[in-house]
Amino acid sequence: MVLNVEHLTHGFGDRAIFQDVSFRLLKGEHIGLIGANGEGKSTFMNIITGKLMPDEGKVEWNKNVRVGYLDQHTVLEKGMTIGSVLRSAFSFLTEMENQINQIYESMADATEEEINTMLEEVGTLQDLLTYHDYYMIDAKVEQVARALGLLDLGLEHDVTDLSGGQRTKVLLAKLLLEKPDILLLDEPTNYLDAEHIAWLKRYLLDYENAFILISHDIPFLNEVVNIIYHMENQELNRYVGNYEEFQKVHEMRKAQKEAAFNRQQQEISELKDFVARNKARVATRNMAMSRQKKLDKMDVIELAAEKPKPEFRFKEARATGKMIFETEDLVIGYDKEAPLSKPINLRMERGEKIAITGTNGIGKSTLLKSLLGIIPALEGKAQLGDYLYPGYFEQEMKASSNSCIEEIWETFPSYTQYEVRAALAKCGLTTQHIESLVRVLSGGEQAKVRLCKLINQETNFLILDEPTNHLDVDAKEELKRALTAYKGAVLLVCHEPEFYEGVVSKVWNLEEYSRFH
């Protein structure tokens, strides 16, 4: 057994997240941890990695287990290079080598018996170093960096200059080099491009050890996991099989529970009715009392309250002119010496819906910001059309100390408190979320707050940068429906073909304009 969790209970303020949750993780299990936004998946990861102390319960790891955690919030500091971060994966081996040297030094004063013991210990440590490929570290670092497309950037590249996707790749590469006994992956595909998602899929399929994967990317989950843990209503339930098999069993269990609930409600009302009619008559009082006892003892089935499903309806402004934008030899980037692109010539017209794809760090977000004038062009120009009311969804949320209500009020000061709450509830946020600070919400709930701002402003041109990151299955489906129904133009950066294929009529692959291809 790798991990044992018993009677875990945890909450924030008056909001319970887990109630008496227990589970065991066995060697070699490939687990998908799923659940709607805000059900507590990342909190669960933080508890089992010891970042958070649970209110109650115990978390026990097997003594010799090495845990590797891909956390979206790991701090990468200025001055760290890609190479130094990757090599830090082997720091425990460097310590082992130091240990060997110390043992050799202390042999000078040892007895023969002690020396034999020491030599055995050195042998064990040597074997471990060989097992972890210590003498091939540089080759290993290079191999993984090449597989994830980091070698082209150069191992001396400062990590603070990287895009979201490149950062994820560095952390992922470091994790894979550590060869841990169990991998914990929190939405690893969020910032990755299609070719590296495919690479990670192959890697996990061949992975001999255990992993726990949090993901809303169903095709990805389906291919790599063999057990699903479903988090819902403060419970954690185990299903054997992949996501599709889980869905079948989950629907069946839900239907059975509803049928049992309906049968029991029928029985309760008949018993109550009998008691009410017969408890006053002497002849039938005993029968009434025995039925009352049956009622009192009954274990009443409760159905979980249905989670609010989000409903996105974009408010639309008047129609745009015929042209949305046109670029003339536009060169994008942050540094004249090292532009990201060759000259770009693209044109978008009224009502078009277009997806932008391409590998990480190629400048997809930079292109959107250049079109909107947020960052200046290095060369050439981007011309925007007439009567545009743009709505922009950024990849990262700006840090904020607001509550959700204040966050919406800042954007729509004329709304009443009721209107603000109604707008947030429509986006699938519960009362507890609405009253929370934005920064304590999960990534998916924060995305819903930002979508709430976007759908309530009048727009005719949506510019969306990875809007599906962090969103759960229901929210993704609803966003897809809303974008399909939207009459304005849509420019969408996305790495999930199953999301954009039904929405857009054109795909622009930015790699064609990349300086690196």
C-alpha positions as CSV (number, residue, x, y, z in Angstrom):
1,M,0.0,0.0,0.0
2,V,1.3,3.5,-0.9
3,L,-1.2,5.8,0.9
4,N,-3.9,5.3,3.5
5,V,-6.4,8.1,4.3
6,E,-8.8,7.5,7.2
7,H,-11.8,9.5,8.4
8,L,-10.8,12.8,6.8
9,T,-13.0,15.8,7.6
10,H,-12.2,19.3,6.4
11,G,-13.9,22.6,5.7
12,F,-13.3,26.3,5.3
13,G,-15.4,28.5,7.6
14,D,-19.0,27.2,7.5
15,R,-18.3,25.3,4.2
16,A,-17.6,21.6,4.7
17,I,-15.5,20.1,1.9
18,F,-15.1,16.5,3.1
19,Q,-17.1,14.6,5.7
20,D,-15.5,11.4,7.0
21,V,-13.6,10.4,3.8
22,S,-11.4,7.3,3.7
23,F,-9.4,5.8,0.9
24,R,-6.4,3.6,0.1
25,L,-4.0,3.9,-2.8
26,L,-2.3,0.7,-3.9
27,K,0.9,0.2,-5.9
28,G,0.5,0.8,-9.6
29,E,-3.0,2.3,-9.5
30,H,-3.7,5.0,-12.1
31,I,-6.4,7.1,-10.5
32,G,-8.5,9.9,-12.0
33,L,-9.8,12.3,-9.4
34,I,-12.9,14.1,-10.7
35,G,-15.6,16.3,-9.5
36,A,-17.2,19.7,-10.3
37,N,-15.4,23.0,-9.7
38,G,-15.1,23.7,-6.0
39,E,-15.8,20.2,-4.7
40,G,-12.3,20.2,-3.1
41,K,-10.0,18.3,-5.5
42,S,-7.0,20.6,-5.1
43,T,-7.7,20.9,-1.3
44,F,-7.5,17.1,-1.2
45,M,-4.1,17.1,-2.9
46,N,-2.9,19.8,-0.5
47,I,-3.9,17.6,2.5
48,I,-2.3,14.4,1.3
49,T,0.9,16.3,0.4
50,G,1.0,17.8,3.9
51,K,0.5,21.4,2.8
52,L,-2.7,21.6,4.7
53,M,-3.6,20.0,8.0
54,P,-7.1,18.4,7.9
55,D,-9.6,19.3,10.7
56,E,-9.9,15.6,11.5
57,G,-8.5,12.2,10.3
58,K,-5.2,10.8,9.4
59,V,-3.0,10.6,6.3
60,E,-0.4,7.9,6.3
61,W,2.2,7.4,3.5
62,N,4.2,4.2,3.3
63,K,7.7,4.9,4.9
64,N,9.8,4.8,1.7
65,V,7.5,6.4,-0.7
66,R,8.7,9.4,-2.7
67,V,5.9,11.7,-3.8
68,G,6.1,14.0,-6.9
69,Y,3.5,16.7,-7.1
70,L,2.8,18.9,-10.2
71,D,1.3,21.9,-8.5
72,Q,0.1,24.8,-10.6
73,H,1.3,27.3,-8.0
74,T,5.0,26.3,-7.6
75,V,7.2,29.3,-7.3
76,L,9.9,29.7,-9.9
77,E,12.2,32.5,-9.1
78,K,14.2,34.9,-11.2
79,G,17.7,33.6,-11.8
80,M,16.6,30.0,-11.9
81,T,17.3,28.5,-15.4
82,I,15.5,25.6,-17.1
83,G,18.6,23.5,-16.6
84,S,19.0,24.3,-12.9
85,V,15.4,23.5,-12.2
86,L,15.6,20.2,-14.0
87,R,18.9,19.2,-12.4
88,S,17.4,20.0,-8.9
89,A,15.3,16.8,-9.5
90,F,18.5,14.9,-8.6
91,S,19.4,16.8,-5.4
92,F,18.6,13.7,-3.3
93,L,21.1,11.7,-5.3
94,T,23.8,14.3,-4.8
95,E,23.1,14.0,-1.0
96,M,23.5,10.2,-1.4
97,E,26.9,10.7,-3.1
98,N,28.0,12.9,-0.2
99,Q,26.9,10.2,2.2
100,I,29.1,7.6,0.4
101,N,32.1,10.0,0.6
102,Q,31.5,10.5,4.3
103,I,31.3,6.7,4.9
104,Y,34.7,6.2,3.1
105,E,36.2,9.0,5.2
106,S,35.0,7.4,8.5
107,M,36.5,4.0,7.4
108,A,39.9,5.2,8.4
109,D,39.1,4.8,12.1
110,A,36.8,1.7,11.9
111,T,37.2,-1.9,13.0
112,E,37.0,-4.7,10.4
113,E,33.5,-5.5,11.4
114,E,32.4,-1.9,11.0
115,I,34.1,-1.6,7.7
116,N,32.1,-4.6,6.4
117,T,28.9,-3.0,7.5
118,M,29.9,0.3,5.9
119,L,30.8,-1.5,2.6
120,E,27.4,-3.0,2.5
121,E,25.8,0.4,3.0
122,V,28.0,1.9,0.3
123,G,26.9,-1.0,-2.0
124,T,23.2,-0.2,-1.4
125,L,23.7,3.5,-2.0
126,Q,25.7,2.8,-5.1
127,D,22.9,0.6,-6.4
128,L,20.4,3.3,-5.8
129,L,22.6,5.9,-7.6
130,T,22.8,3.5,-10.6
131,Y,19.0,2.8,-10.5
132,H,18.3,6.5,-10.6
133,D,20.7,7.0,-13.5
134,Y,22.9,9.3,-11.4
135,Y,25.9,8.9,-13.7
136,M,23.8,10.0,-16.8
137,I,22.1,13.0,-15.3
138,D,23.0,15.4,-18.1
139,A,21.9,13.0,-20.8
140,K,18.7,12.4,-18.9
141,V,18.0,16.1,-18.5
142,E,18.6,16.6,-22.2
143,Q,16.4,13.7,-23.2
144,V,13.3,14.9,-21.2
145,A,13.9,18.5,-22.1
146,R,13.9,17.5,-25.8
147,A,10.7,15.4,-25.5
148,L,8.9,18.4,-24.0
149,G,10.3,20.9,-26.5
150,L,12.4,22.8,-23.9
151,L,15.8,22.1,-25.4
152,D,15.1,24.6,-28.3
153,L,14.7,27.4,-25.7
154,G,18.1,26.6,-24.3
155,L,18.8,25.1,-20.8
156,E,20.3,28.5,-19.7
157,H,16.9,30.3,-20.3
158,D,15.6,32.1,-17.3
159,V,12.4,30.4,-16.1
160,T,10.6,33.7,-15.2
161,D,10.5,34.6,-18.9
162,L,8.4,31.6,-19.8
163,S,4.8,31.4,-20.9
164,G,2.2,29.5,-18.8
165,G,2.6,26.4,-20.9
166,Q,6.4,26.4,-20.9
167,R,6.4,26.8,-17.1
168,T,4.1,23.8,-16.8
169,K,6.5,21.9,-19.0
170,V,9.5,22.7,-16.8
171,L,7.7,21.6,-13.7
172,L,6.5,18.4,-15.4
173,A,10.0,17.6,-16.8
174,K,11.5,18.1,-13.3
175,L,8.8,15.8,-11.8
176,L,9.4,13.1,-14.4
177,L,13.2,13.2,-13.8
178,E,12.6,12.6,-10.1
179,K,11.1,9.2,-10.9
180,P,8.8,9.4,-7.8
181,D,6.9,6.3,-6.6
182,I,3.7,8.2,-7.0
183,L,2.9,11.2,-9.2
184,L,0.2,13.7,-8.2
185,L,-0.9,15.8,-11.2
186,D,-3.2,18.7,-10.8
187,E,-4.7,19.5,-14.3
188,P,-1.4,18.9,-16.1
189,T,-3.0,19.5,-19.6
190,N,-4.2,23.0,-18.8
191,Y,-1.4,24.9,-20.5
192,L,0.0,22.2,-22.7
193,D,-0.3,22.1,-26.5
194,A,-1.7,19.1,-28.4
195,E,1.6,17.4,-29.2
196,H,2.8,17.5,-25.6
197,I,-0.6,16.3,-24.3
198,A,-0.1,13.3,-26.7
199,W,3.4,12.8,-25.3
200,L,2.2,12.9,-21.7
201,K,-0.6,10.5,-22.5
202,R,2.0,8.0,-23.8
203,Y,4.2,8.5,-20.8
204,L,1.4,7.9,-18.3
205,L,0.2,4.8,-20.2
206,D,3.6,3.3,-19.7
207,Y,4.1,4.6,-16.2
208,E,4.8,1.6,-13.9
209,N,4.1,3.4,-10.6
210,A,0.9,4.9,-9.2
211,F,-0.5,8.3,-10.0
212,I,-3.4,10.5,-9.1
213,L,-4.6,12.8,-11.9
214,I,-7.0,15.7,-11.5
215,S,-8.4,16.6,-14.9
216,H,-11.5,17.9,-16.7
217,D,-10.1,16.7,-20.1
218,I,-12.3,13.7,-20.6
219,P,-10.6,12.2,-23.7
220,F,-7.2,12.4,-21.9
221,L,-8.6,10.8,-18.6
222,N,-10.3,8.1,-20.5
223,E,-7.1,6.8,-22.0
224,V,-4.8,6.9,-19.0
225,V,-6.7,6.0,-15.8
226,N,-8.1,2.6,-14.6
227,I,-9.8,3.9,-11.4
228,I,-12.0,6.9,-10.9
229,Y,-12.5,8.6,-7.5
230,H,-15.5,10.9,-7.8
231,M,-15.8,13.8,-5.4
232,E,-19.3,15.0,-4.7
233,N,-21.3,16.3,-1.7
234,Q,-18.4,15.9,0.7
235,E,-18.0,12.2,-0.3
236,L,-15.3,10.4,-2.2
237,N,-16.5,7.3,-4.2
238,R,-14.4,4.7,-6.0
239,Y,-15.3,3.3,-9.4
240,V,-13.2,0.7,-11.3
241,G,-12.6,1.6,-14.9
242,N,-12.2,4.8,-17.0
243,Y,-14.4,7.9,-17.2
244,E,-16.9,6.4,-19.6
245,E,-17.4,3.3,-17.4
246,F,-17.7,5.6,-14.3
247,Q,-20.4,7.6,-16.0
248,K,-22.5,4.5,-16.7
249,V,-22.3,3.2,-13.2
250,H,-22.8,6.6,-11.6
251,E,-26.0,7.3,-13.7
252,M,-27.3,3.8,-12.8
253,R,-26.6,4.3,-9.0
254,K,-28.3,7.7,-9.1
255,A,-31.4,6.3,-10.8
256,Q,-31.5,3.4,-8.3
257,K,-31.3,5.8,-5.4
258,E,-34.0,8.0,-6.8
259,A,-36.3,5.0,-7.3
260,A,-35.6,3.9,-3.7
261,F,-36.3,7.4,-2.5
262,N,-39.6,7.6,-4.4
263,R,-40.7,4.2,-3.0
264,Q,-39.8,5.2,0.5
265,Q,-41.6,8.6,0.3
266,Q,-44.7,6.7,-0.9
267,E,-44.5,4.3,2.1
268,I,-43.9,7.2,4.5
269,S,-47.0,9.0,3.4
270,E,-49.1,5.9,3.6
271,L,-47.9,5.2,7.2
272,K,-48.4,8.8,8.3
273,D,-51.9,8.7,6.8
274,F,-52.8,5.5,8.6
275,V,-51.5,6.8,11.9
276,A,-53.4,10.1,11.6
277,R,-56.7,8.2,10.9
278,N,-56.3,5.5,13.5
279,K,-54.5,6.8,16.5
280,A,-57.7,8.3,18.1
281,R,-59.8,5.1,18.0
282,V,-59.3,2.6,20.8
283,A,-59.7,-0.4,18.6
284,T,-56.9,0.6,16.2
285,R,-54.6,2.6,18.5
286,N,-52.0,-0.2,18.9
287,M,-51.8,-0.7,15.1
288,A,-51.3,3.0,14.7
289,M,-48.6,3.1,17.4
290,S,-46.6,0.2,15.8
291,R,-46.7,2.1,12.5
292,Q,-45.5,5.2,14.2
293,K,-42.6,3.2,15.7
294,K,-41.7,2.0,12.2
295,L,-41.7,5.6,11.0
296,D,-39.5,6.7,13.9
297,K,-37.0,4.0,13.2
298,M,-36.9,4.4,9.4
299,D,-33.5,5.3,7.9
300,V,-34.7,8.1,5.6
301,I,-33.0,8.3,2.2
302,E,-31.9,11.9,1.3
303,L,-31.2,13.0,-2.3
304,A,-28.3,15.4,-2.7
305,A,-29.4,18.8,-3.8
306,E,-28.9,19.3,-7.5
307,K,-25.8,21.4,-8.1
308,P,-26.7,24.7,-10.0
309,K,-25.8,24.2,-13.6
310,P,-24.2,27.2,-15.2
311,E,-26.1,29.1,-17.9
312,F,-24.0,31.4,-20.1
313,R,-25.9,33.9,-22.3
314,F,-23.7,36.5,-23.8
315,K,-25.2,40.0,-24.0
316,E,-24.7,41.2,-27.6
317,A,-24.0,44.7,-28.8
318,R,-24.9,46.1,-32.2
319,A,-23.4,44.5,-35.3
320,T,-19.8,45.3,-36.2
321,G,-18.5,46.7,-39.5
322,K,-17.5,44.1,-42.2
323,M,-13.9,43.9,-41.1
324,I,-13.1,42.9,-37.5
325,F,-9.3,43.3,-37.8
326,E,-6.5,43.1,-40.3
327,T,-2.8,42.8,-39.7
328,E,-0.1,44.1,-42.1
329,D,3.3,42.5,-41.6
330,L,2.7,42.4,-37.9
331,V,5.7,41.2,-35.9
332,I,4.9,40.4,-32.2
333,G,7.0,39.9,-29.1
334,Y,8.5,41.8,-26.2
335,D,12.1,42.3,-27.5
336,K,13.1,43.8,-30.9
337,E,16.2,41.6,-30.8
338,A,14.2,38.4,-30.3
339,P,10.7,38.7,-31.9
340,L,8.3,35.8,-31.6
341,S,7.0,35.8,-35.1
342,K,7.7,36.5,-38.7
343,P,5.5,39.2,-40.3
344,I,1.9,38.1,-39.9
345,N,-0.9,38.9,-42.4
346,L,-4.3,37.8,-41.2
347,R,-7.8,39.2,-41.6
348,M,-11.0,38.4,-39.8
349,E,-14.6,39.4,-40.8
350,R,-17.9,40.0,-39.2
351,G,-19.4,36.9,-37.5
352,E,-16.4,34.7,-38.1
353,K,-15.4,32.2,-35.4
354,I,-11.7,31.3,-35.5
355,A,-9.5,29.1,-33.2
356,I,-5.8,29.8,-32.8
357,T,-3.6,26.8,-32.1
358,G,0.1,26.1,-31.9
359,T,2.8,25.0,-29.5
360,N,3.5,26.7,-26.2
361,G,5.5,29.9,-26.1
362,I,4.9,30.6,-29.8
363,G,3.0,33.8,-29.0
364,K,-0.7,33.0,-29.0
365,S,-1.5,35.1,-26.0
366,T,0.9,37.8,-27.2
367,L,-0.9,37.9,-30.6
368,L,-4.3,38.6,-28.8
369,K,-2.7,41.3,-26.7
370,S,-1.1,42.9,-29.8
371,L,-4.4,42.9,-31.6
372,L,-6.1,44.7,-28.7
373,G,-3.2,47.2,-28.4
374,I,-2.3,46.0,-24.8
375,I,1.3,45.5,-26.0
376,P,2.8,47.4,-28.9
377,A,3.7,45.7,-32.2
378,L,7.5,45.3,-32.8
379,E,6.9,46.0,-36.5
380,G,3.9,46.4,-38.9
381,K,0.5,47.0,-37.5
382,A,-2.9,45.6,-36.5
383,Q,-5.9,47.6,-37.7
384,L,-9.2,47.1,-35.8
385,G,-12.6,47.6,-37.6
386,D,-15.4,49.9,-36.7
387,Y,-18.1,49.6,-34.1
388,L,-16.2,47.0,-32.1
389,Y,-17.3,46.2,-28.6
390,P,-14.6,43.6,-27.6
391,G,-14.8,41.3,-24.7
392,Y,-11.5,39.8,-23.5
393,F,-11.0,36.7,-21.4
394,E,-7.4,36.5,-20.1
395,Q,-5.6,33.3,-19.3
396,E,-4.5,34.4,-15.8
397,M,-6.6,36.2,-13.3
398,K,-5.2,39.3,-11.7
399,A,-4.6,39.1,-8.0
400,S,-7.6,40.6,-6.1
401,S,-8.7,40.9,-2.5
402,N,-12.3,41.4,-3.5
403,S,-15.2,39.2,-2.6
404,C,-17.1,37.8,-5.7
405,I,-19.8,40.3,-5.1
406,E,-17.4,43.3,-5.1
407,E,-15.6,41.9,-8.1
408,I,-18.8,42.1,-10.2
409,W,-19.9,45.4,-8.7
410,E,-16.7,47.0,-9.7
411,T,-17.5,46.1,-13.3
412,F,-21.2,46.9,-13.1
413,P,-21.7,49.6,-10.5
414,S,-25.3,50.2,-11.4
415,Y,-26.4,46.6,-10.4
416,T,-28.4,46.0,-7.3
417,Q,-27.1,43.4,-4.8
418,Y,-29.9,41.1,-6.0
419,E,-28.8,41.5,-9.7
420,V,-25.1,40.8,-8.8
421,R,-26.1,37.6,-6.9
422,A,-28.4,36.5,-9.7
423,A,-25.7,37.0,-12.3
424,L,-23.1,34.9,-10.3
425,A,-25.7,32.2,-9.5
426,K,-26.4,31.9,-13.3
427,C,-22.7,31.1,-13.8
428,G,-23.1,28.1,-11.5
429,L,-21.8,29.6,-8.2
430,T,-23.5,28.7,-4.9
431,T,-24.4,31.2,-2.2
432,Q,-21.3,30.2,-0.2
433,H,-19.0,30.8,-3.2
434,I,-20.7,34.2,-4.0
435,E,-19.9,35.4,-0.5
436,S,-16.3,34.2,-0.5
437,L,-13.2,36.1,-1.4
438,V,-12.2,35.5,-5.0
439,R,-8.8,34.3,-4.1
440,V,-10.0,31.4,-1.9
441,L,-12.0,29.9,-4.8
442,S,-10.8,27.1,-6.9
443,G,-9.4,27.8,-10.4
444,G,-12.7,26.7,-12.0
445,E,-14.8,28.9,-9.8
446,Q,-12.5,31.9,-10.4
447,A,-13.0,31.3,-14.2
448,K,-16.8,31.4,-13.7
449,V,-16.5,34.7,-11.9
450,R,-14.5,36.1,-14.9
451,L,-17.0,34.6,-17.3
452,C,-19.8,36.3,-15.3
453,K,-18.2,39.7,-16.1
454,L,-17.8,38.8,-19.8
455,I,-21.3,37.6,-20.5
456,N,-22.9,40.6,-18.8
457,Q,-21.1,43.2,-20.8
458,E,-22.4,44.0,-24.3
459,T,-20.0,42.7,-26.9
460,N,-19.8,41.9,-30.5
461,F,-16.2,40.5,-30.6
462,L,-15.0,37.9,-28.1
463,I,-11.3,37.3,-27.6
464,L,-10.8,34.2,-25.4
465,D,-7.5,32.9,-24.2
466,E,-7.8,29.3,-23.1
467,P,-11.3,29.8,-21.5
468,T,-11.7,26.0,-20.8
469,N,-8.7,25.7,-18.4
470,H,-10.1,24.7,-15.0
471,L,-13.7,24.5,-16.1
472,D,-15.6,21.3,-15.2
473,V,-17.5,19.2,-17.7
474,D,-20.9,21.0,-17.3
475,A,-19.5,24.5,-17.6
476,K,-17.4,23.5,-20.7
477,E,-20.5,22.1,-22.4
478,E,-22.5,25.2,-21.6
479,L,-19.8,27.5,-22.8
480,K,-19.6,25.6,-26.1
481,R,-23.3,26.0,-26.5
482,A,-23.2,29.7,-25.7
483,L,-20.4,30.4,-28.1
484,T,-22.1,28.5,-30.9
485,A,-25.3,30.6,-30.3
486,Y,-23.3,33.9,-30.1
487,K,-23.9,36.1,-33.2
488,G,-20.7,38.2,-32.9
489,A,-17.2,37.2,-33.9
490,V,-15.1,34.9,-31.8
491,L,-11.3,34.5,-31.7
492,L,-10.3,31.7,-29.4
493,V,-7.0,30.3,-28.2
494,C,-7.6,26.6,-27.2
495,H,-5.8,23.3,-27.1
496,E,-8.9,21.1,-26.9
497,P,-10.1,20.2,-30.4
498,E,-13.2,18.5,-29.0
499,F,-14.2,21.9,-27.5
500,Y,-13.5,24.2,-30.5
501,E,-14.4,21.9,-33.4
502,G,-18.2,22.5,-33.0
503,V,-17.8,26.2,-32.6
504,V,-15.3,27.6,-35.2
505,S,-15.2,27.5,-38.9
506,K,-11.5,28.2,-39.3
507,V,-8.3,27.2,-37.4
508,W,-5.2,29.3,-37.6
509,N,-2.0,27.5,-36.6
510,L,0.4,30.1,-35.4
511,E,3.4,27.8,-36.0
512,E,3.3,28.9,-39.7
513,Y,4.3,32.4,-38.6
514,S,6.8,31.3,-35.9
515,R,10.4,32.3,-36.1
516,F,11.4,29.0,-34.6
517,H,9.8,26.7,-37.3
